[in-house]
Amino acid sequence: MPPVIRWAWFYPIKPVKPFIAFLCNDLKHVLDPASLRPASLRPESLDSLVKIIPGGDNQVASQQALSIISLDRRQASTFGEQALKITYQFQAGWKYLQLIPAAPNQDWSKISGQPQAVGYWIHGDGSGNLLTLRYVDATGQIFQPQTQAITWRGWRYIVFPLAGKDATVWSGAADGIVHYPIQWNSLLALDSAKKQRTSGEIYMGQPTLIW
């Protein structure tokens, strides 16, 4: 039986203020992204919702940028009408980037219930760099699922578990048990795989929470 998902993308809870929502009220579907359409996110709203920040060694220089692109009709039928474009350039050394909430405790960063995983449409650049994310539980414990190397070019649907299994954990209870509720700490993280100079760009299409 296919997993049950809730639609998750830029969803207008208030008509005048779209924002990222990983709760779409009680809207549920089987895994068929083409059956739904995301709402538009205005570029001027992006900075108030999510920001891109560098991490790792402060002595290692990097450049990273986040923007919104519109997809053509053929792509939009599967990946959504809009995607986030992430461009990056890391010098040699330990460096990564994260997409994090622009302000603490934003409504969209809170995850309702106990989803088992989250899936992302990612347009890869074949760089071999590593993708993951971070979520935090009620005790302040941070979970980071195992990384996935970007070995592909073009669109691919990837899934990260949200139930604590095989995750690196730190802070809070530090017991590896998810104490609900949870919320996003980092919507997406991209790490330099070989700690060498690297650059590229990826696109993030519609994500989904999977129950």
MDTraj code that builds the backbone (N, CA, C; nanometers):
import mdtraj as md
import numpy as np

residues = "MET PRO PRO VAL ILE ARG TRP ALA TRP PHE TYR PRO ILE LYS PRO VAL LYS PRO PHE ILE ALA PHE LEU CYS ASN ASP LEU LYS HIS VAL LEU ASP PRO ALA SER LEU ARG PRO ALA SER LEU ARG PRO GLU SER LEU ASP SER LEU VAL LYS ILE ILE PRO GLY GLY ASP ASN GLN VAL ALA SER GLN GLN ALA LEU SER ILE ILE SER LEU ASP ARG ARG GLN ALA SER THR PHE GLY GLU GLN ALA LEU LYS ILE THR TYR GLN PHE GLN ALA GLY TRP LYS TYR LEU GLN LEU ILE PRO ALA ALA PRO ASN GLN ASP TRP SER LYS ILE SER GLY GLN PRO GLN ALA VAL GLY TYR TRP ILE HIS GLY ASP GLY SER GLY ASN LEU LEU THR LEU ARG TYR VAL ASP ALA THR GLY GLN ILE PHE GLN PRO GLN THR GLN ALA ILE THR TRP ARG GLY TRP ARG TYR ILE VAL PHE PRO LEU ALA GLY LYS ASP ALA THR VAL TRP SER GLY ALA ALA ASP GLY ILE VAL HIS TYR PRO ILE GLN TRP ASN SER LEU LEU ALA LEU ASP SER ALA LYS LYS GLN ARG THR SER GLY GLU ILE TYR MET GLY GLN PRO THR LEU ILE TRP".split()
xyz = np.array([
    [0.0853, -0.1200, 0.0000],
    [0.0000, 0.0000, 0.0000],
    [0.0878, 0.1235, 0.0000],
    [0.0625, 0.2206, -0.0884],
    [0.1488, 0.3380, -0.0952],
    [0.1378, 0.4220, 0.0315],
    [0.2444, 0.4969, 0.0644],
    [0.2400, 0.5795, 0.1845],
    [0.1388, 0.6925, 0.1702],
    [0.0872, 0.7380, 0.2809],
    [-0.0015, 0.8535, 0.2824],
    [0.0824, 0.9783, 0.3061],
    [0.0594, 1.0790, 0.2276],
    [0.1371, 1.2017, 0.2431],
    [0.0439, 1.3201, 0.2615],
    [0.0975, 1.4260, 0.3133],
    [0.0276, 1.5539, 0.3132],
    [0.1050, 1.6504, 0.2253],
    [0.0317, 1.7234, 0.1477],
    [0.0936, 1.8182, 0.0565],
    [0.1766, 1.9195, 0.1334],
    [0.2927, 1.9500, 0.0820],
    [0.3817, 2.0385, 0.1543],
    [0.4570, 2.1265, 0.0564],
    [0.4257, 2.2533, 0.0587],
    [0.5004, 2.3455, -0.0291],
    [0.4676, 2.4864, 0.0147],
    [0.4731, 2.5819, -0.0757],
    [0.4403, 2.7199, -0.0428],
    [0.2896, 2.7335, -0.0478],
    [0.2294, 2.7358, 0.0659],
    [0.0838, 2.7223, 0.0763],
    [0.0264, 2.8421, 0.1509],
    [-0.0719, 2.9125, 0.0952],
    [-0.1218, 3.0349, 0.1572],
    [-0.2216, 3.0104, 0.2697],
    [-0.1744, 3.0122, 0.3932],
    [-0.2660, 3.0020, 0.5057],
    [-0.3522, 3.1285, 0.5133],
    [-0.2873, 3.2431, 0.4887],
    [-0.3611, 3.3679, 0.4749],
    [-0.3438, 3.4152, 0.3307],
    [-0.4497, 3.4579, 0.2648],
    [-0.4391, 3.4941, 0.1226],
    [-0.3327, 3.5978, 0.0936],
    [-0.3062, 3.6860, 0.1887],
    [-0.2121, 3.7932, 0.1607],
    [-0.0704, 3.7578, 0.2016],
    [-0.0502, 3.6393, 0.2642],
    [0.0836, 3.6061, 0.3117],
    [0.1126, 3.4582, 0.2922],
    [0.1557, 3.4181, 0.1726],
    [0.1923, 3.2785, 0.1533],
    [0.3154, 3.2445, 0.2373],
    [0.3260, 3.1216, 0.2796],
    [0.4484, 3.0775, 0.3442],
    [0.4625, 2.9270, 0.3332],
    [0.5789, 2.8771, 0.3658],
    [0.6030, 2.7347, 0.3577],
    [0.5155, 2.6662, 0.4595],
    [0.4418, 2.5638, 0.4191],
    [0.3557, 2.4939, 0.5135],
    [0.3726, 2.3445, 0.4966],
    [0.4143, 2.2792, 0.5984],
    [0.4243, 2.1356, 0.5952],
    [0.3014, 2.0734, 0.6601],
    [0.2017, 2.1579, 0.6879],
    [0.0709, 2.1114, 0.7298],
    [-0.0258, 2.1733, 0.6308],
    [-0.0971, 2.0950, 0.5621],
    [-0.1976, 2.1500, 0.4724],
    [-0.3340, 2.1091, 0.5243],
    [-0.3668, 2.1555, 0.6425],
    [-0.4918, 2.1195, 0.7069],
    [-0.5066, 1.9670, 0.7052],
    [-0.6133, 1.9155, 0.6520],
    [-0.6322, 1.7711, 0.6500],
    [-0.6232, 1.7135, 0.5092],
    [-0.5575, 1.7859, 0.4202],
    [-0.5445, 1.7403, 0.2824],
    [-0.4481, 1.6229, 0.2744],
    [-0.4961, 1.5078, 0.2267],
    [-0.4120, 1.3893, 0.2163],
    [-0.4244, 1.3296, 0.0771],
    [-0.3161, 1.2700, 0.0313],
    [-0.3154, 1.2024, -0.0975],
    [-0.2166, 1.0879, -0.0926],
    [-0.2355, 0.9914, -0.1824],
    [-0.1296, 0.8954, -0.2039],
    [-0.0213, 0.9670, -0.2837],
    [0.0934, 0.8998, -0.2979],
    [0.2099, 0.9655, -0.3563],
    [0.1901, 0.9908, -0.5055],
    [0.1318, 1.1042, -0.5358],
    [0.1052, 1.1424, -0.6740],
    [0.1196, 1.2932, -0.6844],
    [0.2443, 1.3457, -0.6845],
    [0.2646, 1.4905, -0.6848],
    [0.1968, 1.5613, -0.8006],
    [0.1772, 1.4917, -0.9128],
    [0.1170, 1.5568, -1.0294],
    [-0.0289, 1.5916, -1.0075],
    [-0.0897, 1.5362, -0.9026],
    [-0.2323, 1.5589, -0.8817],
    [-0.2616, 1.6884, -0.8079],
    [-0.1586, 1.7569, -0.7608],
    [-0.1784, 1.8773, -0.6814],
    [-0.0958, 1.9915, -0.7372],
    [-0.1337, 2.1120, -0.7006],
    [-0.0598, 2.2300, -0.7457],
    [-0.0263, 2.3182, -0.6259],
    [0.0985, 2.3648, -0.6160],
    [0.1332, 2.4547, -0.5070],
    [0.0854, 2.5961, -0.5348],
    [0.0700, 2.6746, -0.4304],
    [0.0394, 2.8162, -0.4481],
    [0.1685, 2.8911, -0.4767],
    [0.1560, 3.0116, -0.5297],
    [0.2735, 3.0904, -0.5642],
    [0.3329, 3.1558, -0.4411],
    [0.4633, 3.1609, -0.4400],
    [0.5355, 3.2345, -0.3368],
    [0.5962, 3.3571, -0.4014],
    [0.5671, 3.4730, -0.3470],
    [0.6235, 3.5955, -0.4020],
    [0.7709, 3.6051, -0.3626],
    [0.8584, 3.6422, -0.4559],
    [1.0000, 3.6523, -0.4229],
    [1.0279, 3.7427, -0.3041],
    [0.9497, 3.8487, -0.2898],
    [0.9735, 3.9407, -0.1785],
    [0.9378, 3.8792, -0.0444],
    [0.8635, 3.7677, -0.0443],
    [0.8269, 3.7012, 0.0800],
    [0.9333, 3.6039, 0.1276],
    [1.0229, 3.5640, 0.0379],
    [1.1170, 3.4576, 0.0702],
    [1.2046, 3.4915, 0.1898],
    [1.2581, 3.6127, 0.1938],
    [1.3501, 3.6500, 0.3008],
    [1.2856, 3.6476, 0.4379],
    [1.1543, 3.6632, 0.4445],
    [1.0866, 3.6613, 0.5734],
    [1.0519, 3.5196, 0.6182],
    [1.0757, 3.4216, 0.5313],
    [1.0375, 3.2845, 0.5620],
    [1.1571, 3.1946, 0.5864],
    [1.2517, 3.1971, 0.4964],
    [1.3659, 3.1063, 0.5039],
    [1.4912, 3.1803, 0.4574],
    [1.6044, 3.1441, 0.5155],
    [1.7299, 3.2049, 0.4740],
    [1.8371, 3.0975, 0.4587],
    [1.9381, 3.1306, 0.3823],
    [2.0479, 3.0384, 0.3570],
    [2.1707, 3.0889, 0.4318],
    [2.2333, 3.0008, 0.5093],
    [2.3487, 3.0409, 0.5895],
    [2.4606, 2.9391, 0.5723],
    [2.5874, 2.9827, 0.5849],
    [2.6993, 2.8887, 0.5790],
    [2.7260, 2.8278, 0.7151],
    [2.7892, 2.7121, 0.7139],
    [2.8324, 2.6462, 0.8364],
    [2.9677, 2.5825, 0.8148],
    [3.0212, 2.5208, 0.9203],
    [3.1520, 2.4575, 0.9102],
    [3.2622, 2.5464, 0.9628],
    [3.3776, 2.5382, 0.9017],
    [3.4962, 2.6142, 0.9444],
    [3.4811, 2.7601, 0.9032],
    [3.4851, 2.8492, 1.0004],
    [3.4708, 2.9922, 0.9699],
    [3.5857, 3.0458, 0.8854],
    [3.6967, 2.9745, 0.8832],
    [3.8121, 3.0185, 0.8046],
    [3.8012, 2.9786, 0.6580],
    [3.7034, 2.8960, 0.6257],
    [3.6843, 2.8511, 0.4875],
    [3.5783, 2.9393, 0.4212],
    [3.6179, 3.0068, 0.3150],
    [3.5270, 3.1005, 0.2476],
    [3.4211, 3.0254, 0.1669],
    [3.3055, 3.0894, 0.1534],
    [3.1982, 3.0313, 0.0728],
    [3.1072, 3.1414, 0.0229],
    [3.0356, 3.1102, -0.0823],
    [2.9290, 3.1949, -0.1327],
    [2.8087, 3.1058, -0.1564],
    [2.6912, 3.1531, -0.1159],
    [2.5687, 3.0764, -0.1346],
    [2.4525, 3.1737, -0.1545],
    [2.3584, 3.1342, -0.2363],
    [2.2447, 3.2211, -0.2656],
    [2.1198, 3.1364, -0.2840],
    [2.0070, 3.1986, -0.2524],
    [1.8774, 3.1321, -0.2612],
    [1.7822, 3.2205, -0.3400],
    [1.7112, 3.1624, -0.4352],
    [1.6149, 3.2385, -0.5145],
    [1.5012, 3.1460, -0.5568],
    [1.3970, 3.2053, -0.6141],
    [1.2809, 3.1314, -0.6624],
    [1.2814, 3.1329, -0.8141],
    [1.2545, 3.0192, -0.8738],
    [1.2398, 3.0138, -1.0184],
    [1.1040, 2.9548, -1.0521],
    [1.0521, 2.9905, -1.1668],
    [0.9283, 2.9315, -1.2171],
    [0.9625, 2.8209, -1.3150],
    [0.8909, 2.7105, -1.3070],
    [0.9145, 2.5982, -1.3959],
    [0.8167, 2.6014, -1.5125],
    [0.8585, 2.5451, -1.6247],
    [0.7686, 2.5434, -1.7395],
    [0.6541, 2.4457, -1.7135],
    [0.5538, 2.4535, -1.7979],
    [0.4311, 2.3774, -1.7750],
    [0.4565, 2.2278, -1.7685],
    [0.5463, 2.1783, -1.8517],
    [0.5752, 2.0352, -1.8529],
    [0.6356, 1.9906, -1.7189],
    [0.7298, 2.0696, -1.6676],
    [0.7919, 2.0346, -1.5401],
    [0.6959, 2.0561, -1.4237],
    [0.6159, 2.1617, -1.4317],
    [0.5273, 2.1983, -1.3205],
    [0.4258, 2.0902, -1.2903],
    [0.3906, 2.0095, -1.3891],
    [0.2913, 1.9058, -1.3661],
    [0.3379, 1.8023, -1.2651],
    [0.4685, 1.7906, -1.2489],
    [0.5237, 1.6952, -1.1526],
    [0.5945, 1.7632, -1.0365],
    [0.6765, 1.8630, -1.0647],
    [0.7658, 1.9169, -0.9629],
    [0.7119, 2.0417, -0.8940],
    [0.6016, 2.0973, -0.9446],
    [0.5463, 2.2196, -0.8881],
    [0.5739, 2.3381, -0.9782],
    [0.4977, 2.4422, -0.9622],
    [0.5099, 2.5586, -1.0489],
    [0.6327, 2.6416, -1.0161],
    [0.6826, 2.6287, -0.8941],
    [0.8014, 2.7019, -0.8525],
    [0.9004, 2.6063, -0.7876],
    [1.0258, 2.6475, -0.7866],
    [1.1293, 2.5720, -0.7174],
    [1.2261, 2.6708, -0.6541],
    [1.2930, 2.6253, -0.5500],
    [1.3998, 2.7038, -0.4906],
    [1.5303, 2.6704, -0.5617],
    [1.6009, 2.7736, -0.6027],
    [1.7311, 2.7553, -0.6661],
    [1.8394, 2.7860, -0.5632],
    [1.9282, 2.6906, -0.5413],
    [2.0365, 2.7058, -0.4450],
    [2.1685, 2.7015, -0.5216],
    [2.2428, 2.8102, -0.5171],
    [2.3749, 2.8136, -0.5792],
    [2.4795, 2.8225, -0.4693],
    [2.5938, 2.7608, -0.4921],
    [2.6954, 2.7569, -0.3869],
    [2.8351, 2.7486, -0.4466],
    [2.9294, 2.7964, -0.3685],
    [3.0717, 2.7838, -0.4013],
    [3.1480, 2.7750, -0.2698],
    [3.2156, 2.6632, -0.2479],
    [3.2926, 2.6415, -0.1262],
    [3.4407, 2.6326, -0.1608],
    [3.5236, 2.6977, -0.0799],
    [3.6668, 2.6766, -0.0900],
    [3.7029, 2.5460, -0.0196],
    [3.8277, 2.5027, -0.0345],
    [3.8698, 2.3755, 0.0236],
    [3.8612, 2.3798, 0.1758],
    [3.8096, 2.2727, 0.2351],
    [3.7947, 2.2652, 0.3792],
    [3.6533, 2.2232, 0.4166],
    [3.6265, 2.2244, 0.5450],
    [3.4935, 2.1826, 0.5936],
    [3.3946, 2.2976, 0.5770],
    [3.2995, 2.2804, 0.4898],
    [3.2005, 2.3847, 0.4646],
    [3.0686, 2.3211, 0.4233],
    [2.9598, 2.3838, 0.4682],
    [2.8265, 2.3414, 0.4275],
    [2.7328, 2.4604, 0.4328],
    [2.6131, 2.4434, 0.3788],
    [2.5109, 2.5471, 0.3872],
    [2.3837, 2.4859, 0.4419],
    [2.2978, 2.5715, 0.4964],
    [2.1693, 2.5272, 0.5490],
    [2.0592, 2.6244, 0.5069],
    [1.9403, 2.5716, 0.4856],
    [1.8197, 2.6529, 0.4725],
    [1.7481, 2.6458, 0.6069],
    [1.7353, 2.7584, 0.6731],
    [1.6760, 2.7599, 0.8059],
    [1.5614, 2.8602, 0.8118],
    [1.4722, 2.8472, 0.9100],
    [1.3668, 2.9484, 0.9260],
    [1.4278, 3.0868, 0.9446],
    [1.3678, 3.1866, 0.8823],
    [1.4216, 3.3227, 0.8910],
    [1.4124, 3.3790, 1.0319],
    [1.3182, 3.3298, 1.1113],
    [1.3025, 3.3727, 1.2502],
    [1.2641, 3.2506, 1.3322],
    [1.2983, 3.2476, 1.4617],
    [1.2661, 3.1311, 1.5444],
    [1.1148, 3.1097, 1.5582],
    [1.0778, 2.9826, 1.5655],
    [0.9396, 2.9423, 1.5964],
    [0.8346, 2.9953, 1.4993],
    [0.8717, 3.0086, 1.3715],
    [0.7708, 3.0432, 1.2725],
    [0.6693, 2.9294, 1.2606],
    [0.5459, 2.9652, 1.2300],
    [0.4408, 2.8635, 1.2237],
    [0.4763, 2.7507, 1.1276],
    [0.5331, 2.7843, 1.0110],
    [0.5581, 2.6809, 0.9111],
    [0.6645, 2.5819, 0.9566],
    [0.7491, 2.6207, 1.0526],
    [0.8570, 2.5320, 1.0952],
    [0.8098, 2.4242, 1.1928],
    [0.6869, 2.4373, 1.2441],
    [0.6342, 2.3394, 1.3394],
    [0.5665, 2.2261, 1.2643],
    [0.5975, 2.1039, 1.3024],
    [0.5474, 1.9857, 1.2331],
    [0.4430, 1.9187, 1.3204],
    [0.3231, 1.9042, 1.2683],
    [0.2139, 1.8425, 1.3425],
    [0.2191, 1.6905, 1.3319],
    [0.1813, 1.6215, 1.4395],
    [0.1739, 1.4768, 1.4358],
    [0.3107, 1.4103, 1.4400],
    [0.3159, 1.2890, 1.3847],
    [0.4383, 1.2099, 1.3875],
    [0.4697, 1.1526, 1.2492],
    [0.5024, 1.2392, 1.1538],
    [0.5348, 1.1892, 1.0198],
    [0.6578, 1.0989, 1.0247],
    [0.6604, 1.0004, 0.9353],
    [0.7712, 0.9049, 0.9317],
    [0.8876, 0.9526, 0.8452],
    [0.8590, 1.0411, 0.7507],
    [0.9639, 1.0834, 0.6584],
    [0.9200, 1.2103, 0.5863],
    [1.0147, 1.2708, 0.5169],
    [0.9854, 1.3833, 0.4283],
    [1.0543, 1.3557, 0.2955],
    [0.9840, 1.3861, 0.1864],
    [1.0403, 1.3656, 0.0533],
    [1.0591, 1.4975, -0.0193],
    [1.1634, 1.5051, -0.1007],
    [1.1957, 1.6253, -0.1766],
    [1.2172, 1.5902, -0.3233],
    [1.1658, 1.6741, -0.4111],
    [1.2099, 1.6716, -0.5503],
    [1.3362, 1.7573, -0.5578],
    [1.4470, 1.6958, -0.5966],
    [1.5744, 1.7659, -0.6070],
    [1.6280, 1.7526, -0.7491],
    [1.6622, 1.8659, -0.8088],
    [1.7305, 1.8664, -0.9380],
    [1.8800, 1.8708, -0.9078],
    [1.9465, 1.7564, -0.9264],
    [2.0849, 1.7443, -0.8865],
    [2.1826, 1.8011, -0.9881],
    [2.3049, 1.8291, -0.9385],
    [2.4101, 1.8799, -1.0261],
    [2.5223, 1.7784, -1.0469],
    [2.5053, 1.6561, -0.9957],
    [2.6048, 1.5518, -1.0152],
    [2.7360, 1.5752, -0.9429],
    [2.7361, 1.6658, -0.8451],
    [2.8604, 1.7051, -0.7779],
    [2.9129, 1.6016, -0.6799],
    [2.8268, 1.5120, -0.6336],
    [2.8666, 1.4193, -0.5290],
    [2.8596, 1.4792, -0.3899],
    [2.8235, 1.6067, -0.3794],
    [2.8085, 1.6687, -0.2482],
    [2.6886, 1.6083, -0.1755],
    [2.6814, 1.6333, -0.0466],
    [2.5914, 1.5580, 0.0403],
    [2.4718, 1.6412, 0.0860],
    [2.3527, 1.5811, 0.0788],
    [2.2305, 1.6450, 0.1252],
    [2.1808, 1.5795, 0.2529],
    [2.1296, 1.6597, 0.3419],
    [2.0592, 1.6102, 0.4589],
    [1.9679, 1.7218, 0.5085],
    [1.9181, 1.7084, 0.6305],
    [1.8356, 1.8104, 0.6943],
    [1.8491, 1.7927, 0.8444],
    [1.7848, 1.8801, 0.9211],
    [1.7861, 1.8678, 1.0664],
    [1.6484, 1.9027, 1.1213],
    [1.6066, 1.8275, 1.2215],
    [1.4846, 1.8612, 1.2940],
    [1.5129, 1.8498, 1.4432],
    [1.4348, 1.9189, 1.5213],
    [1.4581, 1.9266, 1.6653],
    [1.3318, 1.8840, 1.7387],
    [1.3481, 1.8074, 1.8480],
    [1.2311, 1.7612, 1.9218],
    [1.2010, 1.8513, 2.0417],
    [1.1034, 1.8098, 2.1239],
    [1.0555, 1.8932, 2.2340],
    [1.1604, 1.9161, 2.3419],
    [1.2643, 1.8303, 2.3479],
    [1.3697, 1.8465, 2.4484],
    [1.4851, 1.9320, 2.3975],
    [1.4802, 1.9731, 2.2711],
    [1.5914, 2.0455, 2.2113],
    [1.6937, 1.9534, 2.1471],
    [1.6608, 1.8233, 2.1378],
    [1.7496, 1.7260, 2.0742],
    [1.7431, 1.7428, 1.9223],
    [1.8578, 1.7544, 1.8584],
    [1.8650, 1.7755, 1.7140],
    [1.8975, 1.6437, 1.6453],
    [1.8210, 1.6128, 1.5414],
    [1.8383, 1.4910, 1.4629],
    [1.8849, 1.5285, 1.3224],
    [1.9864, 1.4591, 1.2747],
    [2.0321, 1.4764, 1.1375],
    [2.0352, 1.3400, 1.0695],
    [1.9415, 1.3143, 0.9754],
    [1.9409, 1.1858, 0.9045],
    [2.0689, 1.1666, 0.8237],
    [2.0939, 1.0426, 0.7855],
    [2.2105, 1.0117, 0.7041],
    [2.2076, 1.0922, 0.5744],
    [2.3258, 1.1332, 0.5315],
    [2.3360, 1.2139, 0.4104],
    [2.3119, 1.1296, 0.2854],
    [2.2737, 1.1985, 0.1785],
    [2.2587, 1.1354, 0.0470],
    [2.3421, 1.2126, -0.0537],
    [2.4308, 1.1434, -0.1220],
    [2.5192, 1.2077, -0.2189],
    [2.4426, 1.2439, -0.3458],
    [2.4701, 1.3630, -0.3982],
    [2.4056, 1.4098, -0.5221],
    [2.4829, 1.3507, -0.6400],
    [2.4524, 1.2282, -0.6730],
    [2.5219, 1.1590, -0.7815],
    [2.4501, 1.1727, -0.9149],
    [2.3360, 1.2376, -0.9150],
    [2.2531, 1.2441, -1.0354],
    [2.2437, 1.3877, -1.0889],
    [2.2047, 1.3960, -1.2136],
    [2.1711, 1.5235, -1.2765],
    [2.0252, 1.5167, -1.3208],
    [1.9542, 1.6272, -1.3058],
    [1.8117, 1.6258, -1.3354],
    [1.7319, 1.6010, -1.2093],
    [1.6028, 1.5767, -1.2255],
    [1.5129, 1.5627, -1.1117],
    [1.5137, 1.4215, -1.0543],
    [1.5099, 1.4130, -0.9220],
    [1.4956, 1.2857, -0.8525],
    [1.4219, 1.3105, -0.7212],
    [1.3369, 1.2160, -0.6841],
    [1.2642, 1.2250, -0.5572],
    [1.3428, 1.1490, -0.4517],
    [1.3819, 1.2168, -0.3436],
    [1.4573, 1.1526, -0.2367],
    [1.3810, 1.1664, -0.1056],
    [1.4071, 1.0753, -0.0141],
    [1.3328, 1.0693, 0.1117],
    [1.4299, 1.0646, 0.2295],
    [1.3983, 1.1428, 0.3339],
    [1.4724, 1.1389, 0.4591],
    [1.3783, 1.0948, 0.5713],
    [1.4197, 0.9992, 0.6543],
    [1.3351, 0.9575, 0.7673],
    [1.3267, 1.0655, 0.8740],
    [1.2129, 1.0731, 0.9424],
    [1.1913, 1.1700, 1.0499],
    [1.1605, 1.1024, 1.1837],
    [1.1822, 0.9719, 1.1914],
    [1.1471, 0.8977, 1.3127],
    [1.2677, 0.8698, 1.4014],
    [1.3821, 0.9300, 1.3697],
    [1.5008, 0.9157, 1.4530],
    [1.5928, 0.8023, 1.4150],
    [1.5484, 0.7110, 1.3277],
    [1.6286, 0.5949, 1.2923],
    [1.7513, 0.6354, 1.2112],
    [1.8669, 0.5804, 1.2515],
    [1.9932, 0.6017, 1.1792],
    [2.0308, 0.7488, 1.1687],
    [1.9875, 0.8299, 1.2640],
    [2.0206, 0.9725, 1.2628],
    [2.1332, 1.0024, 1.3615],
    [2.2129, 1.1017, 1.3292],
    [2.3081, 1.1564, 1.4261],
    [2.2314, 1.2515, 1.5163],
    [2.2528, 1.2434, 1.6464],
    [2.1783, 1.3271, 1.7408],
    [2.2732, 1.3988, 1.8346],
    [2.2301, 1.5153, 1.8806],
    [2.3045, 1.5885, 1.9822],
    [2.2104, 1.6881, 2.0511],
    [2.2528, 1.7386, 2.1644],
    [2.1782, 1.8357, 2.2458],
    [2.0524, 1.7710, 2.3057],
    [1.9819, 1.8472, 2.3888],
    [1.8581, 1.8003, 2.4494],
    [1.8764, 1.6684, 2.5227],
    [1.7795, 1.5797, 2.5088],
    [1.7854, 1.4500, 2.5760],
    [1.9010, 1.3634, 2.5263],
    [1.9408, 1.3816, 2.4027],
    [2.0538, 1.3087, 2.3432],
    [2.0406, 1.1573, 2.3611],
    [1.9178, 1.1071, 2.3521],
    [1.8945, 0.9640, 2.3705],
    [1.8519, 0.8928, 2.2425],
    [1.8439, 0.9649, 2.1314],
    [1.8059, 0.9054, 2.0046],
    [1.6584, 0.8767, 1.9899],
    [1.5791, 0.9121, 2.0903],
    [1.4342, 0.8932, 2.0863],
    [1.3681, 1.0262, 2.0519],
    [1.2774, 1.0252, 1.9569],
    [1.2098, 1.1494, 1.9175],
    [1.1005, 1.1812, 2.0192],
    [1.1140, 1.2941, 2.0853],
    [1.0141, 1.3403, 2.1817],
    [0.9290, 1.4466, 2.1129],
    [0.8083, 1.4100, 2.0765],
    [0.7223, 1.4989, 1.9990],
    [0.6637, 1.6090, 2.0875],
    [0.6282, 1.7238, 2.0249],
    [0.6313, 1.7566, 1.8811],
    [0.7718, 1.7926, 1.8329],
    [0.7861, 1.7928, 1.6997],
    [0.9130, 1.8296, 1.6386],
    [0.8937, 1.9521, 1.5505],
    [1.0036, 2.0137, 1.5139],
    [0.9999, 2.1247, 1.4196],
    [1.1300, 2.1271, 1.3397],
    [1.1262, 2.2003, 1.2295],
    [1.2438, 2.2091, 1.1436],
    [1.3519, 2.2922, 1.2089],
    [1.4725, 2.2387, 1.2074],
    [1.5917, 2.3147, 1.2442],
    [1.6629, 2.3608, 1.1185],
    [1.6684, 2.2731, 1.0204],
    [1.7271, 2.3031, 0.8905],
    [1.6472, 2.2312, 0.7840],
    [1.5817, 2.3054, 0.6985],
    [1.4958, 2.2483, 0.5954],
    [1.5753, 2.1634, 0.4968],
    [1.6974, 2.2039, 0.4716],
    [1.7872, 2.1302, 0.3838],
    [1.9288, 2.1754, 0.4167],
    [2.0225, 2.0822, 0.4094],
    [2.1638, 2.1153, 0.4286],
    [2.2441, 2.0497, 0.3174],
    [2.3444, 2.1198, 0.2687],
    [2.4315, 2.0692, 0.1629],
    [2.5752, 2.0811, 0.2103],
    [2.6457, 1.9679, 0.2123],
    [2.7813, 1.9599, 0.2669],
    [2.8801, 1.9241, 0.1568],
    [2.9981, 1.9845, 0.1652],
    [3.1057, 1.9498, 0.0722],
    [3.1517, 1.8074, 0.0996],
    [3.1455, 1.7212, 0.0000],
    [3.1719, 1.5789, 0.0214],
    [3.3204, 1.5495, 0.0428],
    [3.4064, 1.6123, -0.0347],
    [3.5492, 1.5797, -0.0299],
    [3.6324, 1.6880, 0.0369],
    [3.5650, 1.7899, 0.0875],
    [3.6336, 1.9013, 0.1543],
    [3.7324, 1.9703, 0.0606],
    [3.7034, 1.9605, -0.0699],
    [3.7815, 2.0301, -0.1710],
    [3.6986, 2.1446, -0.2271],
    [3.7626, 2.2305, -0.3050],
    [3.6882, 2.3400, -0.3668],
    [3.5785, 2.2825, -0.4555],
    [3.4584, 2.3354, -0.4409],
    [3.3450, 2.2816, -0.5154],
    [3.2414, 2.3906, -0.5374],
    [3.1642, 2.3786, -0.6433],
    [3.0579, 2.4757, -0.6714],
    [2.9497, 2.4067, -0.7532],
    [2.8332, 2.4661, -0.7544],
    [2.7247, 2.4097, -0.8321],
    [2.5935, 2.4767, -0.8005],
    [2.4863, 2.4183, -0.8508],
    [2.3524, 2.4668, -0.8196],
    [2.2549, 2.3496, -0.8240],
    [2.1619, 2.3521, -0.7317],
    [2.0564, 2.2520, -0.7292],
    [1.9227, 2.3241, -0.7181],
    [1.8158, 2.2518, -0.7506],
    [1.6808, 2.3061, -0.7398],
    [1.5997, 2.2147, -0.6479],
    [1.5184, 2.2764, -0.5654],
    [1.4353, 2.2013, -0.4724],
    [1.2903, 2.2247, -0.5093],
    [1.2238, 2.1190, -0.5518],
    [1.0836, 2.1280, -0.5868],
    [0.9948, 2.0971, -0.4677],
    [0.8754, 2.0501, -0.4947],
    [0.7752, 2.0339, -0.3891],
    [0.8139, 1.9245, -0.2899],
    [0.8207, 1.9576, -0.1598],
    [0.8427, 1.8547, -0.0583],
    [0.7094, 1.7990, -0.0078],
    [0.7159, 1.6809, 0.0519],
    [0.5971, 1.6186, 0.1092],
    [0.6327, 1.5517, 0.2399],
    [0.5440, 1.5622, 0.3365],
    [0.5571, 1.4850, 0.4600],
    [0.4889, 1.3508, 0.4384],
    [0.5491, 1.2448, 0.4860],
    [0.4989, 1.1092, 0.4626],
    [0.4634, 1.0461, 0.5967],
    [0.3363, 1.0012, 0.6071],
    [0.2891, 0.9334, 0.7278],
    [0.2863, 0.7836, 0.7064],
])
top = md.Topology()
chain = top.add_chain()
for i, resn in enumerate(residues, 1):
    res = top.add_residue(resn, chain, resSeq=i)
    for name in ("N", "CA", "C"):
        top.add_atom(name, md.element.get_by_symbol(name[0]), res)
traj = md.Trajectory(xyz[None], top)
